[in-house]
């Protein structure tokens, strides 16, 4: 790595990314140890950026670096691939880190604290908020992390997979950890269009009910006459319980008009 490139990325450990408001926020580093296929590196990069992580470090990638297949697989996450730093050893890749997690299925062998993915995300969030530089280790596709690399970590992340088929693809593991990081950071799913729509105003709701009752009256629906008050009340309560939005009220009034027009035709 040239001096110019090294200087360019010297601050990448506390990966600064910009959210929708332009704020700069730190995030954990993802360190891939001896990854084999460029496609898997690219897929992991894509998973990272999906959840706001852009700091990627590679330890002795099998097919060298840069890798065209990684860039192609990363799709729109070329930012992560282009800024990736390459190291010869895990020790060098972690030299400037304060807290390290290792993803491995051999949690009992290491005698280290074991965290579920959600707990790992919360721990990373807490430490990064304190200004610590954090990293997550991922092993190569064939055999995962070596014991020596696992022992460089402060704790292990154990993903609760099916014990009869515990092998996860590199990108899948990266996606799970990145997702839990995003949750710990407070990201939530965007509201649906229905959730973002205001509830119908009382005036519009009452007009809808009056419209419906008026057309039903023309068909002789309210029979016998003495039961009409209860029938009207039941209809109104049913639609009130539905919690109709402004858009839904407009749609229902359109339905009534269409039915009336069809009856006249």
C-alpha positions in Angstrom: 0.0 0.0 0.0 1.4 3.4 -0.9 1.9 6.1 1.6 -0.7 8.2 -0.2 -3.3 5.4 0.0 -2.4 4.7 3.6 -2.9 8.4 4.5 -6.2 8.5 2.6 -7.5 5.6 4.8 -5.8 6.2 8.1 -9.0 7.5 9.6 -11.2 4.8 8.2 -11.2 2.7 11.3 -13.8 4.9 12.9 -15.7 4.7 9.6 -17.5 8.0 9.0 -20.6 7.8 6.9 -23.2 10.4 6.2 -26.9 9.8 6.9 -29.8 11.6 5.2 -29.2 14.7 7.3 -25.5 14.9 6.5 -24.4 13.9 10.0 -21.2 11.9 10.3 -21.5 8.8 12.3 -18.9 6.1 13.2 -19.5 2.4 12.6 -17.6 -0.9 13.2 -15.0 -2.2 10.9 -15.6 -5.6 9.2 -12.4 -7.6 8.8 -12.4 -10.5 6.4 -9.6 -12.9 7.2 -8.3 -14.8 4.2 -11.4 -14.5 2.1 -11.3 -16.8 -1.0 -13.8 -15.5 -3.6 -14.1 -12.0 -4.8 -17.8 -12.5 -5.2 -18.2 -13.2 -1.5 -16.2 -10.1 -0.6 -18.5 -8.0 -2.9 -21.6 -9.5 -1.4 -20.4 -8.8 2.1 -19.6 -5.2 1.1 -23.1 -4.9 -0.2 -24.6 -6.2 3.0 -22.4 -3.8 5.0 -23.5 -0.7 3.1 -27.2 -1.8 3.3 -27.0 -1.2 7.0 -24.6 1.8 7.1 -21.2 0.2 7.5 -18.4 1.1 5.0 -15.2 0.2 6.7 -13.8 -3.0 5.1 -10.4 -4.6 5.8 -9.0 -7.7 4.1 -6.4 -10.0 5.5 -4.4 -11.9 2.8 -7.2 -12.4 0.2 -6.6 -15.5 -1.8 -7.0 -14.0 -5.2 -5.3 -10.8 -4.5 -6.6 -7.3 -4.5 -8.2 -5.4 -6.2 -10.6 -8.0 -7.5 -12.9 -7.3 -10.4 -15.4 -9.9 -9.3 -15.8 -8.2 -5.9 -16.6 -4.9 -7.5 -19.2 -6.5 -9.8 -20.9 -8.3 -7.0 -20.9 -5.3 -4.8 -23.3 -3.5 -7.2 -23.9 -0.1 -5.8 -21.6 -0.7 -2.8 -18.4 -0.1 -4.8 -17.6 2.6 -2.2 -16.9 -0.1 0.3 -14.8 -2.1 -2.1 -12.8 0.9 -3.4 -11.9 1.9 0.1 -11.0 -1.5 1.4 -7.6 -1.8 3.1 -5.4 -4.9 2.7 -3.2 -6.4 5.4 -0.9 -9.4 5.4 -1.8 -10.5 9.0 -4.8 -10.3 11.3 -2.5 -8.7 13.9 -1.7 -5.8 11.6 -5.4 -5.4 10.6 -6.4 -5.1 14.3 -3.5 -3.1 15.5 -5.4 0.2 15.9 -8.6 -1.4 17.3 -9.8 -1.2 20.9 -12.5 -3.8 20.8 -12.8 -6.9 18.6 -15.5 -9.5 18.1 -15.0 -12.8 16.3 -17.7 -14.7 14.4 -17.2 -18.4 14.8 -19.2 -21.5 15.5 -16.5 -22.9 17.8 -17.5 -20.7 20.7 -16.9 -23.4 23.4 -13.2 -23.9 22.4 -12.1 -20.3 22.9 -13.2 -19.7 26.5 -14.2 -16.2 25.6 -17.5 -14.4 26.4 -20.1 -15.4 23.9 -22.6 -12.9 22.5 -25.8 -13.3 20.5 -25.9 -11.1 17.4 -28.3 -8.6 19.1 -26.1 -8.3 22.2 -23.1 -7.9 19.9 -24.8 -5.0 18.1 -25.6 -3.3 21.4 -22.0 -3.8 22.7 -20.6 -2.3 19.6 -22.9 0.6 19.8 -22.1 1.3 23.4 -18.3 1.2 22.8 -18.3 3.2 19.6 -20.4 5.9 21.3 -17.6 6.1 23.9 -15.1 6.7 21.1 -13.6 3.2 20.8 -12.5 1.7 17.5 -14.3 -1.6 17.0 -14.0 -4.4 14.6 -15.7 -7.7 13.7 -13.7 -10.6 12.4 -15.0 -13.0 9.7 -13.2 -16.1 8.7 -12.6 -17.5 5.2 -15.2 -19.6 3.3 -13.5 -22.9 3.7 -12.7 -23.2 7.4 -13.6 -20.0 9.1 -11.3 -18.2 11.6 -8.2 -20.0 12.9 -7.9 -20.4 16.7 -5.1 -17.8 16.8 -7.3 -15.2 15.1 -10.2 -16.0 17.4 -8.0 -15.4 20.4 -7.2 -11.9 19.2 -10.9 -11.1 19.9 -12.4 -9.8 23.2 -15.6 -11.8 22.7 -17.3 -14.2 20.2 -20.5 -13.7 18.2 -22.5 -16.9 18.0 -25.3 -16.9 15.4 -28.1 -19.3 16.4 -28.1 -21.5 13.3 -29.3 -25.0 12.9 -26.7 -27.2 14.5 -27.2 -29.8 11.9 -26.3 -27.3 9.2 -24.3 -24.5 10.8 -22.2 -23.3 7.9 -23.1 -19.7 6.9 -21.9 -18.0 3.7 -19.5 -15.1 4.4 -21.9 -12.5 3.1 -24.8 -14.0 5.1 -22.8 -13.7 8.4 -21.9 -10.2 7.5 -25.5 -9.3 6.8 -26.7 -10.6 10.2 -24.1 -8.7 12.1 -24.7 -5.5 10.1 -28.4 -5.8 10.6 -28.0 -6.1 14.4 -25.7 -3.1 14.3 -28.3 -1.1 12.5 -31.0 -2.1 15.1 -28.7 -1.2 18.0 -28.1 2.2 16.3 -31.8 2.8 16.3 -32.7 2.3 12.7 -36.3 1.2 12.1 -38.3 0.2 9.1 -39.8 3.1 7.1 -43.6 3.5 7.6 -45.8 2.1 4.9 -47.9 4.5 2.8 -50.9 3.4 4.9 -49.2 4.2 8.2 -48.0 7.5 6.9 -51.6 8.6 5.9 -53.6 10.6 8.4 -56.7 9.1 9.9 -59.9 10.4 8.3 -61.3 13.6 9.9 -64.5 13.3 11.8 -66.3 15.5 9.2 -65.2 13.3 6.2 -66.0 10.1 8.1 -69.5 11.4 9.0 -70.1 12.3 5.3 -69.1 8.8 4.2 -71.5 7.2 6.7 -74.3 9.6 5.6 -73.5 8.8 2.0 -73.7 5.0 2.7 -76.8 5.2 4.8 -78.5 7.4 2.2 -77.9 5.0 -0.6 -78.9 1.9 1.5 -82.1 3.7 2.4 -83.0 3.9 -1.3 -82.7 0.1 -1.6 -85.0 -0.6 1.3 -82.1 -2.0 3.3 -83.4 -0.6 6.6 -86.2 -3.0 7.3 -88.2 -3.2 9.5 -88.2 0.5 10.2 -88.1 0.1 14.0 -84.7 -1.6 13.7 -83.2 1.2 11.6 -81.4 3.1 14.5 -79.6 0.0 15.6 -78.7 -1.0 12.0 -77.3 2.4 11.3 -75.4 2.4 14.6 -73.9 -1.0 13.9 -72.7 0.1 10.5 -71.1 3.2 11.9 -69.3 1.4 14.7 -68.0 -1.2 12.3 -66.3 1.4 10.1 -65.1 3.4 13.2 -63.3 0.3 14.5 -61.6 0.0 11.1 -59.7 3.2 11.8 -60.2 4.5 8.2 -57.7 6.9 6.7 -58.6 9.8 4.5 -57.6 7.9 1.4 -59.7 4.9 2.5 -62.8 7.0 3.1 -62.4 8.5 -0.4 -62.0 5.1 -1.9 -65.1 3.8 -0.2 -67.2 6.7 -1.3 -66.0 6.0 -4.8 -67.1 2.4 -4.4 -70.6 3.5 -3.4 -70.8 5.9 -6.4 -69.8 3.1 -8.7 -72.3 0.7 -7.3 -75.1 3.3 -7.6 -74.1 4.1 -11.2 -74.0 0.4 -12.1 -77.5 -0.1 -10.6 -78.9 2.8 -12.7 -77.2 1.6 -15.9 
